Amino acid sequence: MKTVYTCFCTDVIHEGHMNIIQQAQKYGRVVVGILSDEAMIKYNRFPTISFEERLELAKNIPGVDEVIVQDTVLYDNVIDQLHPDYVIHGDNWLSGPMKAIRDRVEKKLSEYGGEIIDAPYTYNENVKRIDMQIKEKLMMPEFRRKRLKQAISLRGLIKALEVHSGLTGLIAEKTYVENDGEFDQFDAMWISSLCDSTAKGKPDIELVDMTSRFRTIEDVMEVTTKPIIFDGDSGGLAEHFVYTVRSLERMGVSAVIIEDKIGLKKNSLFGTEVKQTQDTIEHFCEKIKAGKKIQLTEDFMIIARIESLILEQGMEDALTRAFAYVEAGADGIMIHSRRKTPDEIVEFCDKFRAKDKTTPIVVVPTSFNTITEKELQEHGVNIVIYANQLTRSAFPAMENTAREILIHHRAKEVDDSLMPIKEIITLIDEL
């Protein structure tokens, strides 16, 4: 009997999947692959049920003869091992980024005469409702909050993109690429104090209050499912910080990063050009302890940001602080630098990892932007934050458009550089 293979990356079996199975049965023995959690997170989205439960779902489908694990979104390894006569998939992979997967499958099958079956994709009101229910579940605080720790555990290194509105949140949520046979997307979102303030036309001096910043979080959360890391600046007074922790945890935010500075905030990239005062180790540790004491779940993370290298206090000071902050309960360490090369960041990571193998390290490669994520991971980094690139790319584009309209007294000259509004609104899901 001939073998027919299909792969599912779903938490719910609906009529679309049943149609695939029924079509597959016409051609032979049906084998279903279940995408692993790691592959699912990298390519698609977080599962809402365990991998074992997803396996059982597939095994209980009438007409399925065998269920196996597919470890990557690409089918190459499965095809090499299984040698299916047919691979069946919904015809939605005939276009868009998924076409790259289909092209790879077609090439592999052609090596021995296998064929692709493009089944009509099922998308009706019932399927749409189920998809929306899964998305709504992923948005719930108890699911979203724990996702950052899960991603670090599964992926080793994750990348977060700065967002400051619902629309930029959708860009971080829905942008994924295929490059040299690999699919990739952002794992988390960073809500930056700098970019949040800038979007509101305010200086980055902690002028925008927490109520307003929480509103930005809510705007992003209403339309996305990925975990959120919140820029908490210095955290303020310890007595205020505990309320921030409790509010963020309740909202479903995954982590807050606070920096070991006191006094009026100045952006770190100014370094010693402006007066900035670093907090004492003892006082900052007390703030960390206060935040950890008040949180209610094990999911939420308090990450300590060390400003020693920014303020030219030296490597030993940075390391001393890092180990003290971990001892105080910090769930991660962010080390920052404004140098153009990554040398001191790499040195810190290597020396920190020599003593601490597990505490997550966070970096923000804004100034030292030549180093790759893979290279950072080799030195023990777990979270890479692209902290302001969306804001910085949007501003010159908008300013140029405004200038061109003023110069030409019409919009025709800028039209070729603009995205059609229809493409923008397709990012926005309708209920």
N, C-alpha and C positions, 0 to 999 in steps of 0.2 A: 504494500500500500504506500502511496506517495505521502510525503510529509508537507504540511502547511504550517507556516510559522507567523505569529503576530506578537506584538509587544504592547502591554498596557502600562500606563503610568497614571493610575487613577485610584481614588479611594472609594468610589461607588460604581457598581456595575449597572449601567442603564441600557435602554433599548439600542443605542448606538453600538455598544460592545456586543450585545446579543446578535445584532445584524451581521457584524463581522464574523462571529463564530458560525452562524448559520451559513454564511457564504463560504467560509473555509471548509465546512463539512462536505460540501459538494465536490471538493477536490482531493480529499484524503484525510489522513490522521492529523488532528489539530494539536499543535504545541503552542502554549502561551508563555511568553517571557514577561516577568515582572521586573520593572526597572528598580534597581537598588535605591536605597534612601540617598546615598551619596550622589548617584547619577541624577536622581530626580531633583534634588536640591540644586545641583549645578545647572541643569538644563531647564527645568520646568518650574516647580514650586515645592514648598514643604508639604509632606504628607500630613493628613490629619489623623491617621491611624497608624499603627505599627506595621513594620515590614511583614511580620508574621501574619498579621490580620489581612494584609493585602494578598499574601500568598493563598490564604484560605479562601478568600473571595473568589480567586481565579479557579481554584481546585473544585469549587462547588458549582461552577457554571456547567449546565448540561451540554454535552458535546465536546468538552475539553478532555483530551486524552493524557496530556502531560503538562506540567508547569515547571519552568526553569527560571533561573535568575539571570537577568541581563545587567551587567555591571557598568556599562556605558551607554550613552544615548545612541552611539553608532552600533550597527549590527555586525560589524566585521568578525568579532570573536565567535559570536553565536553561529554565524553562517559557516565559519571554518570548522566548528565542532559538529554542528547539526546537519549541515549540507541539505537544507530544505529544498524541496522541489519548487515550492512557492512561498513567497512572502506577501501577506495581505495587509493592507493598511487603508484607512480612509483616504479619499482622493484630495483631502485638504493639504497633503504634502506635495502636491504637484506644483505649488508656487510658494513664494516667501522663503524665509530662512530654512524651513523644513525640507525644501527641495534638495538641499545639500545632502541630507540624510538619505533621501530616495536615490539620488545619483550614486552615492556610495554603495547602496544596496544593489542597485542595477548592475554596477560594475563587478561586484563580488559574485553575483548570481551568474553573470555572463561567462565566468571562468569555467563553469561546468554545465551550462544550459538551463539554469533555474530561471523562474519567471516571477514578475511582480503582478499582483492583482490589486488594482486601484478600485476599491469598493466605494460606492456613493456615500459621502459623508452624511451622517444623520445629525441634523440640528433643527429641532422643532421646539415648541414652547416648553414641553416637558424636560427635554435635555437642557435647554437654556436655564430653566428653573433649578435643576440639580446643580449645574455649574455655578450658578449664583449662590446657592446655599453653601457650597464648598468654600467659595470665596468669602462669604460672610462669616463662616466658621473660622477661617484663617485670620480674619480681622479681629476676632474676639481677644481681649487682653490676656486671658489665661493661655491661649495658644501662641500669640505673638511674642509675649514677654520671654518665654523660655527658648525662643528660636535662635538667639545669638549663641548661647552656650552649645546648643545642639550643632549649629553650623561649624563652630570651632572644632568640636569633637569629631565631626564627620569629615571636614574638609582640611583641617590643619591651618590653612590660611584663608581668610575671607577678605573681601574688599567692599568698602562702603563708599557711597557717592553722596556728596553734599546735596541736600534738597532744602527748599525754603518756601514751598507752596504745594498745593495739591497737584498742579501741572508738572512741576519738577519731580514730585514724588512719582507720578505716572511714568515719567521718562526713566527714572531709576528702576521702577517696577517692571517695565515692559521692554527695555532695550536688551536684546541679546544678539550675539553674532556667531557666525561660523568662520573659523580661520584655520586653514591647514588641517582640516578634519576634526577640529575641536570646537565645541560649543561653549559659550561662556556668557555670564551675566553678572550683575552686581548682587551681592549677597545681603547687603544691609544698607541703611540710609543714615546719614549724619546730619543732624539739625544743628547747624553752626550758629553760634552767637553773632559772629561777624556778618554772615550772610543774611541771617534773620533781621538784624538791625539795618543792614544795607538795603534790603528789599523794602523796608519801611522808611527809608530815607533818614535814618538816625545814626549818630556816631556809635562806634563800637566801644562804649564805656559802661556797659551794663545799665544803659539808660532805659532800654526796653524792659519792662517789668515781667515777672514770671507769668502773670495772668495772660499777657499778650503772647508770650512765647509758648505757653500751653495751647493757645488757640491755633498757632502754627502747627503744633503737633497734631491737634484734632483734625485740621484741614488735610494733613498728609494721611492720617490714619483712616479717614473716611473713604479713601479711594485706593489704598494700597494694602499689602499683606506682609511685606518684609519687615524684619526687626529694625528697631530704631535705636541709635546711639545719640544721646543728648549732650550737647556742649553746655556744661554747667558753670563755665567760667571758674571763679574761685570757690563757688559754693556758698559764698557769703558767710555770715555768722553761723556757727554750729547749730545754734538754736533755730535758725531759719532753714538750714540745710536739711534737717530732719523732716521738715514739712515738704520740702522739694522731693526728697526721696520717696516719702509716702505717696505723694501725688503722682509722680512718674510711674511708680510701681503699680498703682491702681489703674492708671491709664493703659498700661501694657507696654510701656517703654522697656527696652532690654538692659540699657546701661546708661550711666551718667559718668562723664569724665570731668574731674575738677582739678584745677592747677594749683600748685603750691605757692601762690602769691597772695599778698594782702594789699589793701589800699585801693585807690582809684585805678580801674583797669586800663592798661595800655596794651595794644596788640603785641603779641610776643615777637613778631617779625621785626619790630623796631629794636629789640634787644637792649643794649646799653645806651642807645641814642636818646632814650627818654628815661626818666626816673621810674624804676620798677623795684619793688621790695619783695624779696622771697620770704615766705613764711618760715617759722622755725619748724624743725622736724617734730618736736614734741606737740606743738599746737596743731599742726596739720594731721598728725596721727590721731589726736583726740577728735578731730572732725570726722575722720574716716570711721573711727570706732562708734561715734554717735550715729552716723548714717547706717552702719551695719546693724546696730542694735535695734533700730526702729523698723527695718524692713521685715516683711511678713513671709516672704517666700525665699527659696534658695535660687530662684531663677534670675533675680535682678543682680546686676553687677555695678559695683562702684570702682571706677578705674582712676588711679592717681597719676596725674600728669606732672612730670618733673621739669622744672625750668632752669636747672643748673647750667646746662650747656648754652642755653639762650643768654643767660646772664653772666656767662664766662666765669663760673664758679669752679669749673674743673670736673674731670671725670670721677675722681674719688668721691666728691661731694654728691654727684648724681647717683653713684652706686650705693653709697651709704644711705641716702634717702630711699632709694628703691627697696632695699632690704628691710628698712624700718617700716615703710608703708605696707609692704606685704605682711610683715609681722603684726601690724595694726589691723589687718583684715582686708586690705585692698584686693579686689578680684583680678586686677590687671595693672600693668604699668605702661604709661605712655611716655616715651622719651622724645623730646623735640629738639630741633636744631635749625638754625637759619643759614648754615653754611651751604655753599653750592655743591659740595661733594659729600658723599655719604660716609666718609671715613670715620668720623667720631660716633655716628649712629651705629655703624657696624662694630666698632670697638666696644661700645657700651653693651650691645646685644650679646657679643661673644663673652664678655666678662660676667654679665648677669647670668647667662645660661650655664656658665661653668659652675655656678653654685645653685641656681634655681632652674630646674628642667621643665617645670610645668606651668608656672604663672604666665598667663598670656601677655605678650608684648605688643603694644600698639605704636605705629609710626604714622606720620603725616608727611609724605615726601613732596612737599610743595617747593622748597628751595633745592633740595638734593634730588631732582626729578629724573636723573639719568639711570638710577638703579631700578631694576625690574622687580616685579613681585616675586618671581622665582628666586632671585638672588637674596632678597630680604628674608624669604622663608628659610633659605639655607643657613641664615644666621639666627634663626629662632623666632622670627616675627610671626605673629598670628593674625593681626588685623592691620590692613592698610587702608587709610582714610584719604580719599581725594576730597579735600576739605573746602575748596572754593571755586573749582573749575567751571561749574555751570554758571555761577554768577559772573565770573570773569569773562566767559565766552559770550554771554547774553548782552552785557553792557555795550561793548564795541559794535555789535551787530545792530542793536537798537539805535545807538547814537548815529551810526552811519546812515541808517534808513531815514532818520529824522533830518539829517543834513541834506541828503539827496532830494527829499521832498521840498525842502526850503529853496534849494538851488533851482530846481526845475519847475516848481509850482504845480506839480502833478506827481502821481505815483508810478507812472509807467516805467521809469528808469530803474526802480528798485524791484519791480515785480519778479524778475528772473531769480533774484536772490532770496525770495520769500517762499516759505512752505505754504501750499494751498490750505486754506482754513479747513477744508473737508478732511485733509489728512490729519490735522491737529485734533479735530473733534472725534476722529475714530479712536483716539486713545481713551476717550471717556466712555465708560460703560453705562448703558441705560438699563434701568430696572425693568 
